[in-house]
Amino acid sequence: MIKNKIGIKTATSTFSIEPGKVKEFALALGDSNPAYETGEIKVSASFEVSKA
Protein backbone atom coordinates (compact mmCIF):
# COMPACT_ATOMS: atom_id res chain seq x y z
CA MET A 1 0.00 0.00 0.00
CA ILE A 2 1.34 3.45 -0.86
CA LYS A 3 0.63 4.88 2.60
CA ASN A 4 3.35 2.56 3.93
CA LYS A 5 5.90 4.46 1.82
CA ILE A 6 5.25 7.85 3.44
CA GLY A 7 8.19 9.01 5.51
CA ILE A 8 10.73 6.57 4.07
CA LYS A 9 14.09 8.17 3.30
CA THR A 10 15.48 7.53 -0.15
CA ALA A 11 18.73 8.28 -1.93
CA THR A 12 19.41 11.78 -3.26
CA SER A 13 18.50 12.24 -6.90
CA THR A 14 19.54 14.83 -9.45
CA PHE A 15 17.69 15.55 -12.65
CA SER A 16 17.46 18.23 -15.32
CA ILE A 17 14.38 20.15 -16.33
CA GLU A 18 13.99 21.32 -19.91
CA PRO A 19 14.52 25.14 -19.93
CA GLY A 20 11.39 25.77 -22.01
CA LYS A 21 9.24 24.24 -19.26
CA VAL A 22 10.90 26.48 -16.67
CA LYS A 23 10.05 29.47 -18.86
CA GLU A 24 6.43 28.31 -19.18
CA PHE A 25 6.14 27.90 -15.42
CA ALA A 26 7.65 31.35 -14.77
CA LEU A 27 5.24 32.91 -17.26
CA ALA A 28 2.30 31.18 -15.56
CA LEU A 29 3.41 32.66 -12.24
CA GLY A 30 3.98 36.10 -13.74
CA ASP A 31 7.70 36.03 -12.90
CA SER A 32 9.55 38.22 -15.39
CA ASN A 33 13.09 37.37 -14.23
CA PRO A 34 15.17 37.36 -17.46
CA ALA A 35 17.15 34.33 -16.25
CA TYR A 36 14.06 32.20 -16.88
CA GLU A 37 13.99 33.36 -20.51
CA THR A 38 17.54 32.23 -21.23
CA GLY A 39 17.62 29.11 -19.08
CA GLU A 40 20.68 30.43 -17.25
CA ILE A 41 19.12 29.99 -13.84
CA LYS A 42 20.05 26.94 -11.79
CA VAL A 43 17.95 25.89 -8.85
CA SER A 44 18.81 23.51 -6.09
CA ALA A 45 15.84 22.11 -4.23
CA SER A 46 15.70 19.74 -1.33
CA PHE A 47 12.57 18.26 0.12
CA GLU A 48 12.23 16.42 3.38
CA VAL A 49 9.00 14.75 4.31
CA SER A 50 8.29 13.58 7.81
CA LYS A 51 5.39 11.72 9.34
CA ALA A 52 2.90 13.95 11.14
Biopython code that builds the backbone (N, CA, C, O; Angstrom):
import numpy as np
from Bio.PDB.StructureBuilder import StructureBuilder

atoms = [
    (1, "MET", "N", (0.853, -1.180, 0.000)),
    (1, "MET", "CA", (0.000, 0.000, 0.000)),
    (1, "MET", "C", (0.896, 1.240, 0.000)),
    (1, "MET", "O", (1.942, 1.253, 0.649)),
    (2, "ILE", "N", (0.495, 2.252, -0.710)),
    (2, "ILE", "CA", (1.339, 3.447, -0.863)),
    (2, "ILE", "C", (1.504, 4.212, 0.444)),
    (2, "ILE", "O", (2.532, 4.858, 0.645)),
    (3, "LYS", "N", (0.529, 4.159, 1.328)),
    (3, "LYS", "CA", (0.633, 4.880, 2.604)),
    (3, "LYS", "C", (1.808, 4.362, 3.426)),
    (3, "LYS", "O", (2.345, 5.097, 4.255)),
    (4, "ASN", "N", (2.212, 3.124, 3.216)),
    (4, "ASN", "CA", (3.353, 2.557, 3.934)),
    (4, "ASN", "C", (4.665, 3.187, 3.494)),
    (4, "ASN", "O", (5.665, 3.068, 4.202)),
    (5, "LYS", "N", (4.689, 3.845, 2.360)),
    (5, "LYS", "CA", (5.901, 4.455, 1.821)),
    (5, "LYS", "C", (6.135, 5.868, 2.351)),
    (5, "LYS", "O", (7.239, 6.395, 2.218)),
    (6, "ILE", "N", (5.131, 6.481, 2.941)),
    (6, "ILE", "CA", (5.246, 7.853, 3.440)),
    (6, "ILE", "C", (6.249, 7.895, 4.570)),
    (6, "ILE", "O", (6.169, 7.106, 5.513)),
    (7, "GLY", "N", (7.195, 8.817, 4.476)),
    (7, "GLY", "CA", (8.193, 9.006, 5.512)),
    (7, "GLY", "C", (9.466, 8.199, 5.341)),
    (7, "GLY", "O", (10.391, 8.332, 6.142)),
    (8, "ILE", "N", (9.533, 7.365, 4.314)),
    (8, "ILE", "CA", (10.727, 6.567, 4.070)),
    (8, "ILE", "C", (11.775, 7.427, 3.385)),
    (8, "ILE", "O", (11.488, 8.088, 2.388)),
    (9, "LYS", "N", (12.996, 7.418, 3.922)),
    (9, "LYS", "CA", (14.091, 8.175, 3.304)),
    (9, "LYS", "C", (14.619, 7.401, 2.106)),
    (9, "LYS", "O", (14.739, 6.177, 2.141)),
    (10, "THR", "N", (14.930, 8.129, 1.056)),
    (10, "THR", "CA", (15.485, 7.525, -0.151)),
    (10, "THR", "C", (16.791, 8.222, -0.501)),
    (10, "THR", "O", (17.165, 9.217, 0.119)),
    (11, "ALA", "N", (17.469, 7.693, -1.487)),
    (11, "ALA", "CA", (18.732, 8.281, -1.930)),
    (11, "ALA", "C", (18.481, 9.635, -2.600)),
    (11, "ALA", "O", (17.394, 9.888, -3.119)),
    (12, "THR", "N", (19.484, 10.488, -2.583)),
    (12, "THR", "CA", (19.412, 11.779, -3.257)),
    (12, "THR", "C", (19.401, 11.562, -4.761)),
    (12, "THR", "O", (20.120, 10.708, -5.282)),
    (13, "SER", "N", (18.591, 12.331, -5.445)),
    (13, "SER", "CA", (18.499, 12.238, -6.904)),
    (13, "SER", "C", (18.732, 13.599, -7.522)),
    (13, "SER", "O", (18.377, 14.624, -6.940)),
    (14, "THR", "N", (19.323, 13.610, -8.688)),
    (14, "THR", "CA", (19.537, 14.834, -9.450)),
    (14, "THR", "C", (18.936, 14.640, -10.832)),
    (14, "THR", "O", (19.102, 13.587, -11.448)),
    (15, "PHE", "N", (18.248, 15.641, -11.309)),
    (15, "PHE", "CA", (17.693, 15.555, -12.650)),
    (15, "PHE", "C", (17.618, 16.937, -13.273)),
    (15, "PHE", "O", (17.631, 17.950, -12.573)),
    (16, "SER", "N", (17.540, 16.965, -14.572)),
    (16, "SER", "CA", (17.459, 18.225, -15.315)),
    (16, "SER", "C", (16.028, 18.470, -15.764)),
    (16, "SER", "O", (15.268, 17.541, -16.036)),
    (17, "ILE", "N", (15.688, 19.741, -15.832)),
    (17, "ILE", "CA", (14.378, 20.153, -16.328)),
    (17, "ILE", "C", (14.604, 20.958, -17.591)),
    (17, "ILE", "O", (15.451, 21.850, -17.621)),
    (18, "GLU", "N", (13.856, 20.649, -18.623)),
    (18, "GLU", "CA", (13.993, 21.322, -19.913)),
    (18, "GLU", "C", (13.719, 22.819, -19.723)),
    (18, "GLU", "O", (12.682, 23.188, -19.174)),
    (19, "PRO", "N", (14.643, 23.688, -20.174)),
    (19, "PRO", "CA", (14.518, 25.139, -19.933)),
    (19, "PRO", "C", (13.208, 25.743, -20.427)),
    (19, "PRO", "O", (12.699, 26.680, -19.812)),
    (20, "GLY", "N", (12.656, 25.235, -21.511)),
    (20, "GLY", "CA", (11.385, 25.768, -22.012)),
    (20, "GLY", "C", (10.250, 25.588, -21.019)),
    (20, "GLY", "O", (9.358, 26.432, -20.933)),
    (21, "LYS", "N", (10.276, 24.488, -20.266)),
    (21, "LYS", "CA", (9.240, 24.245, -19.262)),
    (21, "LYS", "C", (9.406, 25.180, -18.067)),
    (21, "LYS", "O", (8.419, 25.592, -17.458)),
    (22, "VAL", "N", (10.653, 25.516, -17.729)),
    (22, "VAL", "CA", (10.896, 26.484, -16.667)),
    (22, "VAL", "C", (10.343, 27.839, -17.085)),
    (22, "VAL", "O", (9.727, 28.540, -16.282)),
    (23, "LYS", "N", (10.562, 28.202, -18.332)),
    (23, "LYS", "CA", (10.051, 29.473, -18.862)),
    (23, "LYS", "C", (8.522, 29.495, -18.805)),
    (23, "LYS", "O", (7.927, 30.490, -18.390)),
    (24, "GLU", "N", (7.891, 28.397, -19.223)),
    (24, "GLU", "CA", (6.428, 28.310, -19.183)),
    (24, "GLU", "C", (5.905, 28.471, -17.756)),
    (24, "GLU", "O", (4.922, 29.175, -17.523)),
    (25, "PHE", "N", (6.563, 27.818, -16.812)),
    (25, "PHE", "CA", (6.144, 27.902, -15.417)),
    (25, "PHE", "C", (6.289, 29.325, -14.891)),
    (25, "PHE", "O", (5.396, 29.835, -14.213)),
    (26, "ALA", "N", (7.421, 29.970, -15.205)),
    (26, "ALA", "CA", (7.648, 31.352, -14.772)),
    (26, "ALA", "C", (6.596, 32.287, -15.368)),
    (26, "ALA", "O", (6.094, 33.180, -14.686)),
    (27, "LEU", "N", (6.271, 32.080, -16.629)),
    (27, "LEU", "CA", (5.237, 32.909, -17.259)),
    (27, "LEU", "C", (3.884, 32.702, -16.579)),
    (27, "LEU", "O", (3.136, 33.660, -16.378)),
    (28, "ALA", "N", (3.571, 31.466, -16.227)),
    (28, "ALA", "CA", (2.301, 31.177, -15.562)),
    (28, "ALA", "C", (2.219, 31.859, -14.197)),
    (28, "ALA", "O", (1.140, 32.248, -13.750)),
    (29, "LEU", "N", (3.380, 31.999, -13.539)),
    (29, "LEU", "CA", (3.412, 32.660, -12.237)),
    (29, "LEU", "C", (3.519, 34.172, -12.343)),
    (29, "LEU", "O", (3.345, 34.884, -11.354)),
    (30, "GLY", "N", (3.806, 34.662, -13.551)),
    (30, "GLY", "CA", (3.976, 36.098, -13.739)),
    (30, "GLY", "C", (5.353, 36.578, -13.321)),
    (30, "GLY", "O", (5.536, 37.763, -13.039)),
    (31, "ASP", "N", (6.327, 35.672, -13.277)),
    (31, "ASP", "CA", (7.696, 36.030, -12.895)),
    (31, "ASP", "C", (8.465, 36.441, -14.140)),
    (31, "ASP", "O", (8.663, 35.633, -15.047)),
    (32, "SER", "N", (8.897, 37.693, -14.185)),
    (32, "SER", "CA", (9.555, 38.215, -15.385)),
    (32, "SER", "C", (11.081, 38.219, -15.280)),
    (32, "SER", "O", (11.745, 38.933, -16.031)),
    (33, "ASN", "N", (11.637, 37.447, -14.375)),
    (33, "ASN", "CA", (13.092, 37.368, -14.232)),
    (33, "ASN", "C", (13.698, 36.914, -15.557)),
    (33, "ASN", "O", (13.350, 35.839, -16.045)),
    (34, "PRO", "N", (14.604, 37.709, -16.159)),
    (34, "PRO", "CA", (15.172, 37.355, -17.457)),
    (34, "PRO", "C", (15.950, 36.045, -17.459)),
    (34, "PRO", "O", (16.129, 35.445, -18.518)),
    (35, "ALA", "N", (16.413, 35.592, -16.310)),
    (35, "ALA", "CA", (17.149, 34.328, -16.251)),
    (35, "ALA", "C", (16.262, 33.157, -16.677)),
    (35, "ALA", "O", (16.761, 32.161, -17.200)),
    (36, "TYR", "N", (14.965, 33.272, -16.459)),
    (36, "TYR", "CA", (14.056, 32.203, -16.879)),
    (36, "TYR", "C", (13.918, 32.158, -18.396)),
    (36, "TYR", "O", (13.660, 31.098, -18.967)),
    (37, "GLU", "N", (14.087, 33.291, -19.044)),
    (37, "GLU", "CA", (13.994, 33.364, -20.507)),
    (37, "GLU", "C", (15.155, 32.641, -21.182)),
    (37, "GLU", "O", (14.974, 31.975, -22.202)),
    (38, "THR", "N", (16.335, 32.775, -20.610)),
    (38, "THR", "CA", (17.541, 32.230, -21.226)),
    (38, "THR", "C", (17.886, 30.833, -20.743)),
    (38, "THR", "O", (18.696, 30.148, -21.367)),
    (39, "GLY", "N", (17.288, 30.402, -19.646)),
    (39, "GLY", "CA", (17.616, 29.110, -19.076)),
    (39, "GLY", "C", (18.905, 29.132, -18.283)),
    (39, "GLY", "O", (19.441, 28.075, -17.948)),
    (40, "GLU", "N", (19.412, 30.315, -17.977)),
    (40, "GLU", "CA", (20.676, 30.433, -17.254)),
    (40, "GLU", "C", (20.523, 30.193, -15.757)),
    (40, "GLU", "O", (21.519, 30.051, -15.048)),
    (41, "ILE", "N", (19.323, 30.147, -15.285)),
    (41, "ILE", "CA", (19.118, 29.991, -13.845)),
    (41, "ILE", "C", (19.269, 28.523, -13.452)),
    (41, "ILE", "O", (18.807, 27.632, -14.164)),
    (42, "LYS", "N", (19.909, 28.283, -12.335)),
    (42, "LYS", "CA", (20.053, 26.943, -11.791)),
    (42, "LYS", "C", (19.441, 26.954, -10.404)),
    (42, "LYS", "O", (19.687, 27.864, -9.611)),
    (43, "VAL", "N", (18.656, 25.955, -10.121)),
    (43, "VAL", "CA", (17.952, 25.888, -8.850)),
    (43, "VAL", "C", (18.311, 24.585, -8.158)),
    (43, "VAL", "O", (18.350, 23.522, -8.777)),
    (44, "SER", "N", (18.563, 24.687, -6.900)),
    (44, "SER", "CA", (18.811, 23.512, -6.092)),
    (44, "SER", "C", (17.640, 23.413, -5.107)),
    (44, "SER", "O", (17.361, 24.352, -4.362)),
    (45, "ALA", "N", (16.984, 22.298, -5.116)),
    (45, "ALA", "CA", (15.844, 22.115, -4.225)),
    (45, "ALA", "C", (16.034, 20.839, -3.424)),
    (45, "ALA", "O", (16.529, 19.832, -3.928)),
    (46, "SER", "N", (15.638, 20.905, -2.200)),
    (46, "SER", "CA", (15.698, 19.740, -1.325)),
    (46, "SER", "C", (14.377, 19.653, -0.591)),
    (46, "SER", "O", (13.869, 20.649, -0.076)),
    (47, "PHE", "N", (13.839, 18.472, -0.551)),
    (47, "PHE", "CA", (12.569, 18.263, 0.117)),
    (47, "PHE", "C", (12.723, 17.172, 1.161)),
    (47, "PHE", "O", (13.293, 16.115, 0.890)),
    (48, "GLU", "N", (12.222, 17.432, 2.336)),
    (48, "GLU", "CA", (12.231, 16.417, 3.379)),
    (48, "GLU", "C", (10.805, 16.251, 3.862)),
    (48, "GLU", "O", (10.137, 17.227, 4.203)),
    (49, "VAL", "N", (10.354, 15.041, 3.888)),
    (49, "VAL", "CA", (8.995, 14.751, 4.312)),
    (49, "VAL", "C", (9.072, 13.931, 5.587)),
    (49, "VAL", "O", (9.812, 12.951, 5.667)),
    (50, "SER", "N", (8.309, 14.337, 6.569)),
    (50, "SER", "CA", (8.291, 13.576, 7.813)),
    (50, "SER", "C", (6.856, 13.198, 8.150)),
    (50, "SER", "O", (5.906, 13.852, 7.720)),
    (51, "LYS", "N", (6.722, 12.148, 8.917)),
    (51, "LYS", "CA", (5.391, 11.722, 9.341)),
    (51, "LYS", "C", (4.831, 12.726, 10.342)),
    (51, "LYS", "O", (5.553, 13.231, 11.203)),
    (52, "ALA", "N", (3.559, 13.002, 10.220)),
    (52, "ALA", "CA", (2.901, 13.945, 11.135)),
    (52, "ALA", "C", (2.498, 13.252, 12.409)),
    (52, "ALA", "O", (1.931, 13.881, 13.302)),
]
sb = StructureBuilder()
sb.init_structure("model")
sb.init_model(0)
sb.init_chain("A")
sb.init_seg("    ")
for serial, (resi, resn, name, xyz) in enumerate(atoms, 1):
    if name == "N":
        sb.init_residue(resn, " ", resi, " ")
    sb.init_atom(name, np.array(xyz, "f"), 0.0, 1.0, " ", f" {name:<3s}", serial, name[0])
structure = sb.get_structure()
